[in-house]
Amino acid sequence: MADELTSRERMRLAINHQEPDRVPIDDNPWGATLTRWRREGFPADRSAAEVFGYERRSFRADLTPRFPVRVLEENDEYIITSTETGGKRRNHRDHSTTPEVIECAIKTKDDWPPVKARLQPDFKRLDWASILSNTARWRAEGLYIAFGQPCGYDCLQAYCRSEDLLMFMATDPGFVKEMVDTLADLILATMQMLADEGVDYDALWLYNDMGYRNGPLFSPQMYREIIMPADTRLYARAHELGRQTILHSCGNVTAFITDMLEAGLDCLQPLEVKAGMDVPSLKQAFGDRLALYGGIDVRAMFDPDPDRIEAEIADKFAAAKPGGGYVYHSDHSVPTQVSLEQYQRVMHLVREHGRY
């Protein structure tokens, strides 16, 4: 295939199980990783996406309850803030780790109605000037554009402590389904606003972490009963609008894949290696139906033996490339242990082994 493919064409072909000219490239270095790289010579005025040629850009809406966000406490290392979802979080100042949950808005079922009342469609939830300007520019540059939103179980972790949410799922699944459906309704209403305004994008990209090491956080039956109905509606509407569907779900979610495909999922990301997500195995089991996005072990990137990352990329690309259906991405995000020099080599290897 000719090399004149745009990023949009390359991504759409790959996710549609067709072979493009090369494997599409996307990734997500931590902010703290970029800080390190700038000390090592990375240009201060450019993004990783620009320098390394990432082929996706994304935008989102503010679909939170929009509670006031305030700094409640801070020191040289940490900052404690209230959140848009009515809770409190403590985070490192460099945002290099997952924030610590101090308090959540929903502790009992009675806490839900006032939160739900704030989750109504609203034209002001979108920064229309930026969205229209950015999507027009990204389209002119030939980039692949995603509308990205958190949903389902993972989104609800911003409202409930994880242990409370899992207990609700076990004891009152109808309550959790109502919350999941409310979040999905808001996404659907927002997608309609975007369609009405003619915003051009390629994919609905949902964020819903549902796994941990070696398995899911809850049973496939709970996924089918509580979350799958909302996913089915979201994916169906995306397809009606001509959008591809991509799910970011960390941890091992292999047990959900058959149901996810039935719901209408096109592509799964990031395929976390340390949780047991194995690209060759997934390609063999689901590769004719599910596009794979990621699965390159970040631990191999900073391994002192440079042969390890080359073998990681070469072997997984060889398994995943045939017939299309694969997009390069780290198996989560690029941590601070990866030097600029090491990552530059990763990008070289991705391009070298990614040619069709």
C-alpha positions as CSV (number, residue, x, y, z in Angstrom):
1,M,0.0,0.0,0.0
2,A,1.2,3.5,-0.8
3,D,3.0,5.6,1.9
4,E,0.6,8.5,1.3
5,L,-1.9,7.2,3.9
6,T,-2.9,9.8,6.4
7,S,-3.0,8.9,10.1
8,R,-6.8,8.8,9.9
9,E,-6.8,6.4,7.0
10,R,-4.1,4.2,8.7
11,M,-5.9,4.0,12.0
12,R,-9.3,3.4,10.5
13,L,-7.9,0.6,8.2
14,A,-6.2,-1.1,11.1
15,I,-9.2,-1.0,13.5
16,N,-11.3,-2.3,10.6
17,H,-9.0,-5.3,10.2
18,Q,-7.3,-4.2,7.0
19,E,-3.6,-3.9,6.5
20,P,-2.4,-0.3,6.2
21,D,1.1,0.7,5.1
22,R,2.5,0.3,8.6
23,V,1.3,-0.2,12.2
24,P,-0.3,3.1,13.4
25,I,1.5,4.8,16.4
26,D,0.0,6.2,19.6
27,D,1.3,6.4,23.1
28,N,0.9,8.3,26.4
29,P,4.0,9.4,28.4
30,W,3.4,10.6,32.0
31,G,3.8,14.3,32.6
32,A,6.6,13.5,34.9
33,T,8.2,11.4,32.1
34,L,8.1,14.4,29.8
35,T,9.7,16.5,32.6
36,R,12.6,14.0,32.7
37,W,12.9,14.0,28.9
38,R,13.1,17.7,28.8
39,R,16.1,17.5,31.1
40,E,17.6,15.1,28.6
41,G,17.2,17.3,25.6
42,F,13.5,16.9,24.6
43,P,12.3,20.2,23.0
44,A,10.6,22.4,25.6
45,D,8.1,23.8,23.2
46,R,6.8,20.6,21.6
47,S,4.6,17.7,22.7
48,A,5.4,14.0,22.5
49,A,2.6,13.6,20.0
50,E,4.3,16.1,17.7
51,V,7.8,14.8,18.1
52,F,7.0,11.1,17.9
53,G,4.2,11.2,15.4
54,Y,1.3,9.9,17.5
55,E,-1.6,9.6,15.1
56,R,-4.6,10.1,17.5
57,R,-6.0,13.3,19.0
58,S,-8.9,13.4,21.5
59,F,-11.4,15.8,23.0
60,R,-13.9,15.4,25.7
61,A,-16.8,17.1,27.5
62,D,-17.2,17.8,31.2
63,L,-19.8,15.2,32.1
64,T,-19.3,15.5,35.8
65,P,-21.8,16.9,38.3
66,R,-19.6,20.0,38.3
67,F,-19.2,20.5,42.0
68,P,-16.8,23.3,42.9
69,V,-13.1,22.4,42.8
70,R,-11.0,24.0,45.5
71,V,-7.5,23.5,47.0
72,L,-8.1,22.4,50.5
73,E,-4.6,21.7,51.7
74,E,-1.1,21.6,50.2
75,N,2.6,21.2,51.0
76,D,5.8,20.8,49.0
77,E,4.9,17.2,48.0
78,Y,1.1,16.8,48.0
79,I,-2.0,18.8,47.2
80,I,-5.5,18.0,48.5
81,T,-8.4,19.2,46.4
82,S,-12.2,18.8,46.3
83,T,-13.4,17.2,43.0
84,E,-16.0,17.8,40.4
85,T,-17.7,14.7,41.5
86,G,-18.1,15.9,45.1
87,G,-15.2,14.1,46.8
88,K,-11.7,14.8,48.0
89,R,-8.4,13.6,46.6
90,R,-4.7,13.8,47.6
91,N,-2.2,13.8,44.7
92,H,1.5,14.3,44.2
93,R,2.3,17.7,42.8
94,D,3.8,16.2,39.7
95,H,0.7,13.9,39.2
96,S,3.0,10.9,38.8
97,T,0.7,8.5,40.7
98,T,-2.9,7.6,41.0
99,P,-4.6,10.1,43.4
100,E,-5.5,8.9,46.9
101,V,-9.2,8.8,47.7
102,I,-10.0,10.7,50.9
103,E,-13.7,11.1,50.5
104,C,-16.5,10.3,47.9
105,A,-19.9,11.8,47.4
106,I,-21.9,8.6,47.4
107,K,-21.7,6.5,50.6
108,T,-25.3,5.3,50.6
109,K,-28.1,5.0,48.1
110,D,-29.6,8.1,49.5
111,D,-26.6,10.2,48.3
112,W,-27.3,9.4,44.7
113,P,-30.4,11.6,43.8
114,P,-28.7,15.0,44.4
115,V,-25.8,13.8,42.3
116,K,-28.0,12.5,39.6
117,A,-29.9,15.8,39.5
118,R,-26.6,17.5,38.4
119,L,-26.0,15.0,35.6
120,Q,-28.2,16.6,33.0
121,P,-27.3,17.4,29.3
122,D,-26.0,20.9,28.9
123,F,-24.6,22.7,25.9
124,K,-22.1,24.4,28.2
125,R,-20.5,21.0,29.1
126,L,-18.4,21.3,25.9
127,D,-15.8,23.9,25.1
128,W,-17.2,24.5,21.6
129,A,-14.6,27.0,20.5
130,S,-11.7,24.7,21.2
131,I,-13.5,21.6,19.9
132,L,-14.4,23.1,16.6
133,S,-11.0,24.7,16.1
134,N,-9.0,21.7,17.1
135,T,-11.1,19.1,15.2
136,A,-10.9,21.2,12.0
137,R,-7.1,21.5,12.4
138,W,-6.6,17.9,13.2
139,R,-8.8,16.9,10.3
140,A,-6.7,19.1,8.0
141,E,-3.6,17.4,9.3
142,G,-5.0,14.0,8.5
143,L,-5.1,12.8,12.2
144,Y,-7.5,10.3,13.7
145,I,-9.9,12.0,16.2
146,A,-11.6,10.4,19.2
147,F,-14.3,11.7,21.5
148,G,-13.3,10.3,24.8
149,Q,-15.3,9.9,28.0
150,P,-15.1,7.8,31.2
151,C,-18.1,5.6,31.8
152,G,-19.5,2.6,33.7
153,Y,-17.7,1.1,36.7
154,D,-14.5,3.1,36.4
155,C,-16.4,6.5,36.2
156,L,-18.4,5.6,39.2
157,Q,-15.2,5.1,41.3
158,A,-15.0,8.9,41.2
159,Y,-18.4,8.9,43.0
160,C,-18.0,5.9,45.4
161,R,-15.1,4.2,47.1
162,S,-14.2,1.1,45.1
163,E,-15.1,-1.2,48.0
164,D,-18.5,0.5,48.4
165,L,-19.2,0.3,44.7
166,L,-18.3,-3.4,44.5
167,M,-20.6,-4.0,47.5
168,F,-23.4,-2.1,45.8
169,M,-22.9,-4.3,42.7
170,A,-23.3,-7.5,44.8
171,T,-26.2,-6.3,47.0
172,D,-28.1,-3.9,44.8
173,P,-27.2,-4.3,41.2
174,G,-30.2,-2.4,40.0
175,F,-28.9,0.7,41.8
176,V,-25.5,0.5,40.2
177,K,-27.2,-0.1,36.8
178,E,-29.2,3.1,37.2
179,M,-26.0,5.0,37.8
180,V,-24.3,3.4,34.8
181,D,-27.3,4.1,32.6
182,T,-27.4,7.8,33.8
183,L,-23.8,8.3,32.8
184,A,-24.5,6.6,29.4
185,D,-27.5,8.8,28.8
186,L,-25.4,11.8,29.3
187,I,-22.8,10.6,26.9
188,L,-25.5,9.8,24.3
189,A,-27.0,13.3,24.7
190,T,-23.6,14.8,24.2
191,M,-22.9,12.7,21.1
192,Q,-26.2,14.1,19.7
193,M,-25.1,17.7,20.4
194,L,-21.8,17.0,18.6
195,A,-23.7,15.5,15.6
196,D,-26.1,18.4,15.5
197,E,-23.1,20.8,15.3
198,G,-21.4,18.8,12.7
199,V,-18.3,17.9,14.7
200,D,-16.3,15.4,12.7
201,Y,-14.5,12.6,14.6
202,D,-13.6,9.0,14.0
203,A,-14.2,7.1,17.3
204,L,-16.1,6.9,20.5
205,W,-13.3,6.2,23.0
206,L,-14.6,5.0,26.4
207,Y,-12.6,4.7,29.6
208,N,-13.7,2.0,32.0
209,D,-11.0,0.2,34.0
210,M,-12.6,-3.2,35.0
211,G,-9.6,-5.5,35.6
212,Y,-6.7,-6.1,37.9
213,R,-3.8,-8.6,37.9
214,N,-4.9,-11.8,36.2
215,G,-8.6,-11.2,36.2
216,P,-11.6,-8.8,36.3
217,L,-12.7,-6.8,39.3
218,F,-16.2,-8.4,39.2
219,S,-17.8,-11.3,37.4
220,P,-18.8,-11.6,33.7
221,Q,-22.4,-11.9,34.9
222,M,-22.2,-8.6,36.7
223,Y,-20.8,-7.0,33.5
224,R,-23.7,-8.5,31.5
225,E,-26.3,-7.4,34.0
226,I,-25.1,-4.0,35.1
227,I,-22.8,-2.5,32.4
228,M,-23.3,-4.3,29.1
229,P,-26.8,-2.7,28.4
230,A,-25.3,0.8,28.5
231,D,-22.2,-0.2,26.5
232,T,-24.6,-1.7,23.8
233,R,-26.5,1.5,23.5
234,L,-23.3,3.6,23.3
235,Y,-21.6,1.4,20.7
236,A,-24.8,1.1,18.6
237,R,-25.2,4.9,18.5
238,A,-21.5,5.4,17.6
239,H,-21.8,2.9,14.7
240,E,-25.0,4.7,13.5
241,L,-22.9,7.9,13.4
242,G,-20.1,6.2,11.5
243,R,-17.7,6.1,14.5
244,Q,-15.5,3.2,15.5
245,T,-15.6,2.1,19.1
246,I,-12.6,1.8,21.4
247,L,-12.5,0.9,25.1
248,H,-9.6,1.7,27.4
249,S,-9.8,-0.9,30.2
250,C,-6.8,-1.6,32.4
251,G,-6.0,-4.9,34.0
252,N,-7.0,-8.3,32.7
253,V,-10.5,-8.1,31.2
254,T,-10.2,-11.2,28.9
255,A,-13.2,-12.7,30.6
256,F,-15.4,-9.9,29.4
257,I,-14.2,-9.8,25.7
258,T,-16.9,-12.1,24.2
259,D,-19.6,-10.0,25.8
260,M,-17.9,-6.7,24.8
261,L,-17.8,-7.9,21.2
262,E,-21.5,-8.7,21.4
263,A,-22.1,-5.2,22.8
264,G,-20.4,-3.8,19.7
265,L,-16.8,-3.1,20.7
266,D,-14.3,-2.7,17.8
267,C,-11.0,-2.2,19.6
268,L,-9.5,-2.8,23.1
269,Q,-6.7,-0.8,24.7
270,P,-4.1,-0.8,26.5
271,L,-3.6,-4.6,27.0
272,E,-1.7,-4.5,30.2
273,V,1.1,-7.1,30.1
274,K,1.7,-7.3,33.9
275,A,-2.0,-8.1,34.3
276,G,-1.7,-11.0,32.0
277,M,-3.0,-9.5,28.7
278,D,-1.0,-11.2,26.0
279,V,-1.1,-9.8,22.5
280,P,-0.4,-13.1,20.6
281,S,-2.9,-15.0,22.6
282,L,-5.6,-12.3,22.2
283,K,-4.9,-12.1,18.4
284,Q,-5.3,-15.9,18.1
285,A,-8.5,-16.0,20.1
286,F,-10.3,-12.7,19.0
287,G,-8.2,-11.2,16.2
288,D,-10.8,-11.6,13.5
289,R,-13.3,-9.6,15.5
290,L,-11.4,-7.4,18.0
291,A,-8.7,-4.9,17.1
292,L,-5.9,-4.7,19.6
293,Y,-4.3,-1.4,20.7
294,G,-1.2,-1.6,22.9
295,G,0.3,-4.5,24.7
296,I,4.0,-3.4,24.5
297,D,5.5,-4.0,28.0
298,V,6.9,-0.7,29.4
299,R,9.2,-2.7,31.6
300,A,11.1,-3.9,28.5
301,M,11.5,-0.2,27.5
302,F,13.7,0.5,30.5
303,D,15.4,-2.9,30.8
304,P,19.2,-2.4,30.7
305,D,19.4,-5.1,28.0
306,P,18.4,-3.4,24.8
307,D,17.6,-6.7,23.1
308,R,14.6,-7.2,25.4
309,I,12.6,-4.3,23.9
310,E,13.5,-5.2,20.4
311,A,12.3,-8.8,21.0
312,E,9.1,-7.5,22.7
313,I,8.2,-5.3,19.7
314,A,9.4,-7.8,17.0
315,D,7.5,-10.8,18.4
316,K,4.3,-9.0,19.2
317,F,4.2,-7.1,15.9
318,A,4.8,-10.4,14.0
319,A,1.8,-11.9,15.8
320,A,-0.6,-8.9,15.7
321,K,0.1,-7.4,12.3
322,P,-1.3,-10.0,9.8
323,G,-4.7,-9.0,8.5
324,G,-4.6,-5.6,10.2
325,G,-6.2,-5.1,13.6
326,Y,-3.3,-3.7,15.5
327,V,-2.2,-0.3,16.8
328,Y,1.0,0.3,18.7
329,H,0.8,1.7,22.2
330,S,2.6,1.0,25.4
331,D,0.7,-1.5,27.7
332,H,-0.4,1.4,29.8
333,S,1.6,4.7,29.8
334,V,5.3,5.5,29.6
335,P,6.7,5.8,33.1
336,T,9.6,7.9,34.4
337,Q,12.0,5.0,34.3
338,V,12.2,5.2,30.5
339,S,14.9,7.6,29.4
340,L,14.6,9.8,26.3
341,E,17.2,7.8,24.5
342,Q,15.5,4.5,25.3
343,Y,12.1,5.8,24.1
344,Q,13.7,7.2,20.9
345,R,14.9,3.6,20.2
346,V,11.4,2.3,20.9
347,M,10.0,4.6,18.3
348,H,12.7,3.5,15.8
349,L,11.9,-0.1,16.4
350,V,8.1,0.5,16.1
351,R,8.6,2.0,12.7
352,E,11.1,-0.6,11.6
353,H,9.1,-3.6,12.6
354,G,5.7,-2.0,11.8
355,R,6.0,-1.9,8.0
356,Y,3.7,-4.2,6.0
